[in-house]
């Protein structure tokens, strides 16, 4: 049977051979007997044979689905539960189990539907809502995926290995490997060994990089009963408290080459006084290493049954004196009628956390604590409460040196199976899922964290299709400060110069910082509290810029640009004493205060006066009444999207007429007004024919300007009083789109100008806000694409914030993975690169 210590379902009972109780019974009755005795592998064999005779028996399908679930075969379990809920859609228990199996197979959208259905069927259980909400925001569970590196350690065996804990110079962990060939077996014919504690010096552990699978698991013919039945070991073994309803395929079948014997000389059995002939489970040590608390079947010389005839779990303790461990003693709060296990100690060693299914809990197994008094006695167990414990199972607690509690649960919303969660015991408030890649769609549990909080170990059955447990190591990476640099030419185009080499050098260090060039956009990872020099060379010109990471936070993004000037006019302007600026008349500052007027703007292909133009026109009327000696020229323009001659000429004339007539109706006399129509001939930007521009850029060109004339002098032109500022009225449908390369989240060079224009629009319109949403194409797993779109969202938001946009103006930040495609390029649909490109995007919508 599986070696994962979820403990609480299969316990040590009197053993009756299956052959004895099954004689004379039919297949269904034999299957029911095996199922009732928790012999799920046997039940699967019998039920599958029976369904070949009668494929309509719903009760058998329910038991068979549950049996597959218990042995860890999520694909077959999903298949059977799907049939059950189709026939009986109001079966709440099966609906919940079906949702769980869909989750374990990575089918989160389908799982969400069934968790929601379960909530409707059983509104008293909050798990349905919790999981539904979590899968509505699934990307949050992948948000920190780049911060962790996962390794599989090389001490794992062919059997289950899990629940490591720090001890001496290494680890003590639980394993199903046989210590040696002479060790006792439950039955010699299948070489089944009990779990024991083992020790390994951590200096000898080799960690191998591991990429967690995120693809969707789908049932195929290879998963059929006939194909897999030989993989099921005979489960006619003595049931113990370390066995579980989640059996595997099956660690207890030791390979023939070594008979399951431990052949790793680095790994040694912990101590013969601790390891018994039954199961030993997760352990905890005091800081001095001289006291151990560990889980074991209720056994001291002989097994002790509860009133129900089942041997439960207990926590035992032993002390080391003169290098020898004492005979284990059980803790006083153990009870023969319920299980107690999974000990964990607080940093000061005076509080013991553990798991139990004692009466009065919230679900299957809950986490409790007891305190040690000054007299050395333990207090009455106290449940940690509903903030931690749920209607499901909470187990495998661990407390780090900051008093943070880590534990595993299938009741809190997660990626599938058991997920690892954390909460601060100092406040015991929010419980947070630590997310991918430590958590996966399979069972993840038994985590420990070192004193730095950045490295540790955990256990998972994510390998081998979820059939066995292994130990993994994780390392939290220090997020580098990232520098993004590109070069551009002249002042207006800012097109990236892709052929300009850019280097970065750290002050006081030889050599240059390694970087990556993506079509002219360079990316460098910088160290904190350092000074750097950026250098770009083009032909004979060299441009340098200094940047410092002092006071920069880990993970912060720095954006820099190197400008190469080749335009002769621009060079002449820069050589001008006035910095290339026209010298204005001396009275312009005063005239700016008196005569500045905003522009009026128009909808596309329209000449009517908009509501947002009326305040501007009112200010024109007031100005002319205040200063009767001035005249106004009404000068109108179009964007470049019509025909310059004659369409846009006529359109600009209509716009001048509309404003002219409005002013006349509001008391301005004709002799003080004149009109101009300029078509598309004077755009305020580069949006000429054939140039791709955003709607806001086109909007700036669809305008009427007002020139104040006094004593024959055009004050507005002479003093350059015109400013191009859009009114606080933007079409809610106005959307900016930027695109990403395949499998990338970096802001491309072609996206920079789009975002820069948006930044300028936001500066000119302080009353508007934005919503940002990011997406991926469908060419990776759904889970990966959630994480990728989240990274694209973060890069887009960081760019805007680094350009001066306040975070408070970004009202919504959403990421959708591949769930909101812009076209039909779903999984298995053959699309070209251009079609996929349309889905790799960030959309930024302007909102009021």
N, C-alpha and C positions, 0 to 999 in steps of 0.2 A: 504494500500500500504506500501511498505517497508519504514523503517524509516532512512535508510542510506542517509545522505545528500550529494549525488553527485549532486543534485540540478537542473541540467541544462536542463533536457529534459521535464519533466512534470511540468507545472506551473499552477498557479491558473487561471482558465478560467471560462467562463459562462458554467453552467452545464445543459445538456440536458439529460433526462432519456434515457437509452438505448432502453427501450421499445418503446419510441416515434419515434426515428429515424430508428428503425429496422423493423417497421411494413411493411408488404408486400414484404420484400426482401428475396431472397434465402439465403442458408447457406453461400455460398461464399461471396455474396455481404454484408451480415451482418458481416461476419468476417472481410472483408476489411474495413467496416465502423468502427468497434471496433478497428482495428489495427491503422487506421488513427487517431483515437481519443486517442490513446495510452492506450487503455483498453485491455492490453495483456492477462489477465486471461480469459476475455470473448472471445477474439479472438482465444485463444487456444481451448476452448470448441467448438466453431463453426467450426474452420478449421479441427479439428480432426474428427468431424462428417461428414464434407464435403469429406474428404479424404477417408472415408469408402465407399463413392459413386464413387469417381474418384481419384484413388491413383496415377495418372500420372501428375497431375497439378503442374508444377514446380514452378509457381509464388506463389501458396498457400504454397508449402513446404518452399520456401524462407521466406515468412512472418511468417510461423509457427516456423521455426528454430529461427528467430529473436525474436519472442515472447517468446519462451522458454529461450533464452539467456537473455532477459530483465527481466524475472521473477526469474532468478538465477538458473534455472534447467539446469546445464551444461551437464548432461548426455543425456537428451532428445535433447538438442540443438546440441550436438555432433552427435547424431544419425541422425537428420534431415539434418544438414549441410553436413554430409558424403554423404547422398543421393543426395543433391544438387550439390556438386562439382563432383560427379561421372557423373552426367548428363551434367553438364555445367562446365568443368574444367578450363575454361578461365574467370570465374566470380571472379575477384580479391577481391571484397568485401567479398564474401562468403568464399573464400580461407583463407582470414585473420581471419574472424570470426571462421572458423573451427579450425585453428591453435590455436586461443585463447581458445576455448573450450577444445581442447586436452590438453593444458597446465593446465587448471583448473581441469582437471581430472587426472593430474599427468602423462600423456603420452607424455613425452618430446621428445623421439626419433621420434614419429610420428609427433608431433608438429613441430619439426625442418624441416621435409620434406615439410610441408605446408607453413611455414614461408619462406623457400627457394623458393617454388613455387610462393608465393605472390611477392617476390622480382623480379622474372622474369616477372610477369604480371604488376608490378607497380614499375619500377626501380627508380622512383622519390621519393619514400617513404623509408627512411633508416631503418625503423623498421624491415623490413623483414630480412635484413642483420644482424642487431643488435641482434635480437632474435636467429637467426641461429648460430651466433658466440657464444652467451651466452650458448646455449645448447650443443655446441661442447666442452665447458669447464664447464659443469653444476656443477661439484664438487666444483668450486670456490664459488658458492652461499651457500655451506654447510661447508665452510672451518672453520668458527668460531662457529660451532654448539655446541661445548663443553663449550664455554665461557659464555653461557647464560642459565638461568633457567627461565622458563615460568610458571606463575601462573594465574589461573582464579579467579577473585575477586567475593566475595559472595554478592555484591550489584546488580548483574545483575537480571533482571526481565524476565518475559515471552515475553516482547516486546523488541524492539531494544534499546540498551544502548551503547553510543559511545561518542567519542571526549571529553575526560576529560580535564580539565585544572586546574592548581593549583590556589587555592583561600583560603585566611585566613588559617585555620588549616586543610583544607581538599581539596575536589575536587568539582568543578562544572562540570556537564556533561549533555549530551542530552539524553532524554529518551522518549519512546512512552507510558510509563505507565500513567494511569489516576491518577491525584493527589488525587481525592476522587470520591465518587459516584455521587456527584452533578455536577461534571464538565461536560461541554458541549461536545456532540459528534456530528460528522458530520451527522450520521444517527443512531438512537437509535437501529434499528434492527440488526446492526452488531457491535455496540459498538466501533466504530473507533474513536480514539482520535488523536489529533494533537501532535506534538513534543513540549516539554517544556524543560526548564533548571531546574536541580535539584542540591541540595547540600548534601554532606555527609562528616562528620568529618572522616579524614583518620585514626584516631586512632581506629575507630570501624570497619575498613575493615579487613576482614579475607581473606587471599590469599591461594588458594588451588593448589598444584602442578598440572601441566597440560602437557601432552605429545601430541604434535601436530601430527596428522595423516599424514603419508606420502605415504600411499598405493595408488595404482591406482584405480580410480573410474570407474567401468564398468557398463554399462546399463544392467539391468535385468528386468524380468517381473514385479518386484515390482515397477519399474519406469514407467510402462506403463501409458498411458493417463487415461485409465479407473480406474486404481488404485489410481491415484493422483488427478483426477479432483475434488473430494470432498474436497481436501486440499486447492484448490484455492478459496480465498474469492471473493465475488462479488466486482469488482473494479469499481463499479458505485459510486465512491466517488468524492468529489470535488478535482480536480487536484491542487496540490500546488507545489511551487518551492522546497519543501523539498522532494517531491516524485521524483522518478527516473525511468529511463527506465530499471533499474535492480530491478525488484520487487521480493519479496520473497514468500515463502509458509508459511503462511503469518502472520507476527507479528500482524497484525491488527485483527486477529481472537482471541479475548480474551478468555481465558479459562472460562468455565462456573462457576468454583468454586469461582472466585473472580471478574469476570467481568473486569479484567485488572486493577483493582484498586490497587494503591500502598499500600501494606501491610507491607512494611519495615519501621519501625518507625525511623530508623537511617537516612533515605532518606527523605528530605523535599523539596517542591517546592522552587525555588530560591527566586523570588519576584514577586508579582502580577503586579507590574508596568512594569516588563520586560516580563513576560509570557503573551501572548495575546491569542486570540481565534484561531489564525492561528499558523504556525510553527515558533519556535525559534530554531536556530542552533548553531554551534560552537561559542565559546566566547573566549575573551582574556581580561586579567586584567592588569592594571599598577601595578608596584611593591608594591605600598602602598595600593593596593586593593580598591582604591576610585574611579576608573574609569573603566567602562566595555565597551568593543566593542563586539557586537554580531550580528549574522545573523538573519534576519527575512524576511518574505514576505513583499513586499512593502505595509505596512499597518500602518497607524496612524489614528485610529478611523474608517477608511474604507479602503477597498482595492483600489489600484491605478493601473489601467491597462496601459500597453504600447500601442503603435500604432497598434500592432498586436492583441490586445485584451487579452494579457496574463500579469498577474501580475508577475513581476520579483523579484529577491532577492535584498536586500540592507543591508548595514552595518549601524547599529545604535549605538549610544553611550549614556551613562547615567553616572551621577556623584552621589556619595554618600556624603551627607552632614547631619551632626547630626544624623547619623544612618539611613537615609532615601534615597532611590534612586530617582533621579529626573525623570521627564517625558522624555522618549528617544527622541533623535534627530538623524536625518540621517546625514551621512557624505556628504560633498559637491561633491565628485566625483561619487556618485551614479547616476544612470540614469534609467529612467523608461523603456528604450528599450533594456537593457541588464542587466544581473545579476552581482552582486558583493557580495562576502561573504567570509567566513573562515578567519577572522582576526587573525593576529599574530604580536606580538610586538618585536622589537629589545631589547637587554638588557638595553639600556638607555631610552627606551620608546619613542624615537623620530622618529622611522621609523616603519611604519605599512605595513605589507605584507598581501596580500589578493589574492583571486581567482576571475577571471572574464572571461566571454565569450565575452567581448567587441570586436568590429571590430579591425582588424589589428594584431591579435594574430597568433600563430604558429599552433594551433590545436583546439581541442574542448574547453578546459578551460586552461588558463595560469595563472601563478603566477606573480603578479605585486607588486610594492612597491611605497609608497608615504612618503615624509619626512615632519615633522612638523617644521615650521620656528619659529624663536624667537617670532614672533607675534601670534603664536598659529595656523596659517593657514597651511593647507596641500598643498603640491606641486601637480603638474600634475602627474598622474599615469605613472610609467615607467615599461615596461616589463622587466623581468629578463633575457630575451634573450634565444637563442637556446641552450646554455649550460644546462639550466634547463628545458625549455619548449620544447615539442615535437609536432608531429602531433596528438598525443593522448590527454589524459587529465592529467593535473597536478593539485593537490588540497591538502587540509589539511596541510598548512604550519605550522611549529613551529620553533622558534629560541631559542636556549639554551643560557646560560650565557657566552659561549665562542664565540658567534656569528656564530654558526654552524646551518645551515638550514636543517631541516628535512621536507620531503614532500612525498606525495604518487603520484604514476603515473602508468598508464598502457601503456605509450608510451616508456619509458625506459625498457630495457629487464629485465624481472624478472621471478619469479616462477609461476605466474598466477594471473589474476585479477589485483587489485591494489597492488603494492609492495611499501615499504617504502624505501626512498633514503636519502642520506645526502650529503651536500657539504659545504665547508667553504666560508662564505660570505665575508671574508676578501680578498679572491683571486678569488672566483667564477670560479673555473676551473673544476676539475674532479668531476663528480657525481658518487657516489658509492652506489650500492645496499647493504643494511645492512645485507642481507642474512637470512638464516634459523637459528634459529627457530622463530625469530620475524616475518619474512615473511613466507608465506605458499603458497600453490597453489590457495587459495581463496583470498578475498579482505582483505588487511591489511592497516590500515590508522589511522589518528588521534593520533599520538604519542606525548608524552611529556616526558622530561628527567629532573631529579632533578639536584641540584647544583653540585653533585659529578660526574655526567655523567655516573653513574654506575647503576642507577635504574630509573624506570619510568613506564608509562602506555601506552597502545595502544589499538586500537579497531580492531576487526576482525570478519568476518562471517565464520571462519573455523569450528565452531561447527554446529551441526544440518544440516549437509550437505550443508552449505553455504546459509541457508535460513534466518538467522537473525544475528544481530550484538551484540557483547558482548564486555565488557571491560576486558582486561588482564593486568597483571603486569609482568614486566621483571626485572631481576637482572643479572648484569654482574659479573661473578665470577672472583675473583683474581686467575690467573693461578698459581698453586703451583709449587715450584721447586721439581722435581721428582728425587729420588735416586733409582737406580737399582743396586742390589747387588747379587752376586752369589759366591759360594765357589767352588774351584776346588782343585785337588790333584796333587802334583808333578809339573814338569815343562813343560812337552811336551803334555800331553793329554788334559789338561784343560777341561775335562768332568765335567759337573756340578754335585756337590754332593747334591743330592736331600734331604738327611736325615740330613743335617746340619742346626740346628736352627740359625737364624741370627736376632739380635736385634739392634735397633738404639736408642740412648739416647741423648737428647738435654742437653747441658751443663747448669747446674743450675736448672734443672727441675727434679722433681720426676717422676718415671715411664718411660715407653718406648714409642716411637713413634709408633702408629698403622701402621701395614704393611700388605701386601697381598703376599702370597706365591703361585707362579704358577710353579709347578714342579721344585722347587729349585731356581727360580728367584724371588727375593723379591723386592717389590715396596713400597717405602715410600714417602709421601708428606712432604716436609720440609718447614720451615718458613725462610724468608729472614734474612740475617745478624745474623745468629746463628752458633754455633759450635756444632758438633755432633761426637759421638764415635760409630763406628760400631763394633759389637762383634759377632764372630762365634765360636761355640764349637763343637769339634768332639772327641769323646772318652775323653782322658785326656788332649787333646791339646786345647788351646784357642788362637785365632788370633784376633787382634784388629787393627783398622785403623781409623784415624781421617779425617773428612771432614768438610769444612766450606762453608756456603752459602754467605759469604761476597762477594760483587761484582757480585753475580749471578743474572741473570735476571729472572723475573716471567716466568714460563713455561719452563725454561732451564732444560735439562736432565743431570744427573750426573751418570756415570757408574763406579762401583767399583767392585773389585774381591778380595776375601780372599783366600790365598793359604795355603793349608795344605800339609806339606812335610812328606811323609812316605817312599819314596824310599831310601834304605840304601846307595846306591851309591851317590845319590844327597846330603844326609845328610853329608856324608864323604867329598864331595866336598866343601860344605859350611863351614865345620870345618877346611878345608885346609887354611893355611895362605895366599895362593894366590887366595882364593875365589873359589877353585875348578878348576882353570885354569892351564894348563900345562905351566911350566917355559920354555920359548923359548931361543934359543941361542942369545948371545949379538948382533950379526950382523943382526938380523932379520928385524929390522926397516929399515936398509939400503937396505937389499935384497928386501924388500917389494916395495921400490921405484923403484928398478931396474928391477925386474923380474916378477911382477904381470901381469897375463894374464886372460882375460875373457874366459868363456866357450863358446863352440859352441852348439847350440840346434837344435833339429830335429822335423819334423812333425811326427805324429803318424804313426808307421809302415813304416817309410821312412829312407833311409840312405843317400839321396842326400844332397849336401851342399846348404843350403838356401842362399838367397841374404843377409840376415842380418848376416850371418856367415862370409862373405867375408872380412869385415873390421877387424874382429878378427883375421882371418888367415893372413891378410896383416901385422897386428901388430906382429904376430909370426915370419914372414919372416924378418921383419925389426929388430926385437930383435936378431935373430940369425946372421944377417949380422953385427950388431953392436958389438956383443960379440961372436967372433969365437971360444971361449974356452968352450961354453956351448953346451949341447945336450938337446933334447926334447923327452919326452915319451908321445905318443898320447894314451890316455886312455878313452875308450868309454863305455857307459852304455845305458840301456833301462829302460822303466817303467815296471810295473809288469803285464801288461795286455796281454802278450803273454805267451807261454809255456817256462818256464825257461830252460828246456833241451829238445830239442836242439835249438828251434826257436830263443829265445832271445840271446843265445850265438852267433848264426850266425848273427843276426841283429846287435849286438854290434860290431862284427868283421867287418861287412860291413861298419859301420860308421867310424871305425878307418882307414879302407882302403881308404875311400873317402877323409878323411882329409890328410892322409899320401901322397896319390897321388897328391893332390892339392899342398901340400908344395913342393913336388919333382918338379912339373911342374913350380913352381915359384922360383927355384934356390937353394933349400935346398938339400944338398947331403945326400945320404942314410946312410952314416956312422954316421951321427949326429941325426938320427931318429930311434925310436923303437915304437912298437905298443903293446897295451893291449886291450883285450875285456873282459868286466866284467859282461855281461848279466844284470840281474836285482838285483845283489847281494849287491849293495851298494847304496840304495836309500838315498836321502838327507832329506827325511821326513818319515812319517809313512805309506806311500802308498804302503803297501805290498799286497799280494794276499788276496782278500776278504774284503779289506778296501775301503769304498766309498770315493773317492777323487774328487776334481774339476779338470778341464782340466789344469789349471795353475800348480797345484800340480804335476800332471803327467808330465807336460812339464819340470819341474825342473829336473826330473830324466832322461829324454831323452837328453843326453849330451855327449860331449867330453871334458875332462879336459886335461890341458897341464902341465907336470911336468918338471921343469927346473933342469937339473943335471949338476953340475960343480965339476970337479975333483973327480968324483965318489960319490958326495954328493947330495942327492935329496933335494935341497933347498926348493922347493915348499912344500913338506911334512913336513920337519923339522920346517919351519917357518909358516906353515899353511896359505899359500898364496891364496888358492882357496876360492873364494866367489861365491855365487849362486845368480846371478842377471840376470833376463831375459832381453834380448835386447828390444829395443823400437820397438817391432814388435809383436803385439798380434792379433790373428785372430778376425776380427770384429764380428764373430758369437759367440765368447766366452761369455758365460752368466753365472752369478751366480744366484741361486734361493734360496730364503729363504721362509719359510712357517709360517702361523699364525693359532692360534686356532680360533674356531668358535666365531664370534662376538668380536674378540680381535684384538688389534693393537700393543700389547707389543712384543718386540723382544724376541723370545723364546731362551732357552738355546742351542738348536741345531743350531740356526742361528748365534750365537755369533762366533764360529770358522770359519764359512764361511765368515762372514764380516771381521773378524780379518785377515784372509788370504788375502782378497781383499785389506785391508789397507796396508799390507806388500808389495803386488804387486805394489800398487800405489807409495809407498815410493821408491821401487827399480826402478820404471819406471816413472820418473817425466814428461815425455812427453805425457803420455796417459791420457785420461779423461774418464768419465763414464756417462751413461744415466740410470736413475732410474725410474721404472714404477711399480705401485702397483695395485692390483686387489682384487676383492671379489668374493665369490661364489654367487649363485642366490637366496639364501634362505631368503632374506628380500626384502623390496621394493627397486626399482631402485634408488630412492633418498637417502635412507639410505645407500645403498652400495657405492654410490659416496662418501658420507661423510666418511664412514669406510675406503675405499681405500685411501682417502686423509690422514687420520690419520696414516695408515700403511706407506704411503710414508714419512710422516714427521718423524715418529719414525726411519725409515731406514736411512734417511738422517742425522738426529740428531746423531745417533749412529756413523756414519762415521766421521762426523765433530768433535764429542767429542773425537774420536780416533786420531785426527790430520789431517784429510783430508781437504784440503782447499775447501771452498764452490765454488771457481772459477773453480775447476776441475769437478764439477757436472754440465755437460752441459745441460742436460734436466731432468726435474722432471715432471712426468705425473702420473695421476691416472684415472682409467677407470671404477671403479665400477664393474658391472657384464657384461660389454659390450664386453670384450675380453676373453671369456672362453677358457680354455685349452682343453676342451672336450665338449661333448654334454649335459652337465648337466644344461640345461636351466630351466626356470620356468615350473613346472608341469611334469618334467622328473624325474622318480624315479632313484636316484643314491645312491650308498653307501658312507660312510664317506670318504673312501680313494679317491674316485672320486671328492667329494667336496673339499677335502684337496688340490688337485692339482690346484684348482682355487684360493684358499686363499694364495696369494703369492706376493712377490716383485721380479721383474726381474732386474738385474743390468748388463748392457751390456758395455763392454770395447770398446771405440771408439778412433780413432787416434786424 
